[in-house]
Amino acid sequence: MTGPYRIYSQSGCIYCDAAMDLLDKKEIVYEEIKIDNNDDEKAFLKSQGFRTVPQIYNELGEHIGGYMDLKDYFETGQDKV
């Protein structure tokens, strides 16, 4: 099942903003999930071993990583595989 990309973010995160800007430039639909006041989403990220944001998942629900990982993902053509 496919859906929009998902970005876990928080307020004031410049890398979160950069990731969303990159997806906007590529005209990719995404869902932003703010973790600022969302204990369930914070717990999910922690359970996955993540301590930073953004955390980005592609349309197939596969974890990409953070902003630099997203850039590499597109630059190496992994989004086309």
C-alpha positions in Angstrom: 0.0 0.0 0.0 1.4 3.4 -0.9 0.7 6.8 0.6 2.4 10.1 1.1 5.8 10.5 2.5 5.8 11.0 6.3 8.0 13.5 8.1 8.3 13.5 11.9 9.3 17.0 12.8 9.2 19.6 15.6 9.0 23.4 15.7 12.2 25.3 15.2 13.9 22.4 13.4 15.8 23.8 10.4 16.6 20.3 9.0 12.8 19.5 9.2 12.1 22.7 7.2 14.8 21.8 4.7 13.4 18.3 4.2 9.9 19.7 3.6 11.3 22.3 1.2 13.1 19.6 -0.8 9.9 17.5 -1.0 8.0 20.6 -2.1 10.5 21.3 -4.8 10.2 17.7 -6.1 6.4 18.1 -5.8 6.1 15.1 -3.5 3.1 14.8 -1.3 4.0 14.3 2.4 2.3 14.3 5.8 4.1 16.3 8.5 3.7 14.7 12.0 4.7 17.3 14.6 6.0 15.6 17.8 6.1 18.8 19.9 3.1 18.0 22.1 2.5 14.4 20.9 3.8 11.9 23.4 2.6 8.9 21.3 4.6 9.9 18.3 7.6 10.7 20.5 7.3 7.2 22.0 7.1 5.7 18.6 10.3 7.4 17.4 12.1 6.4 20.6 10.9 2.8 20.2 12.5 2.8 16.8 15.8 4.0 18.3 15.5 7.6 16.9 16.5 10.6 19.1 16.5 13.3 16.5 14.1 14.8 13.8 13.4 14.8 11.0 12.7 11.2 10.5 11.4 10.5 7.0 9.5 7.6 5.5 8.9 7.1 1.8 5.5 6.4 0.2 6.0 2.6 0.9 6.5 3.2 4.6 10.3 2.5 4.3 12.5 4.6 6.6 14.8 6.9 4.7 16.4 8.8 7.6 17.0 12.5 8.2 17.5 15.4 5.9 20.9 14.4 4.6 19.7 10.9 4.0 16.7 12.3 2.1 19.1 14.3 -0.1 21.3 11.2 -0.7 18.1 9.2 -1.4 17.2 11.4 -4.3 20.8 12.1 -5.6 21.5 8.4 -5.8 18.2 7.6 -7.5 17.0 5.3 -4.8 13.5 6.9 -5.2 13.4 5.3 -8.6 14.1 1.8 -7.6 
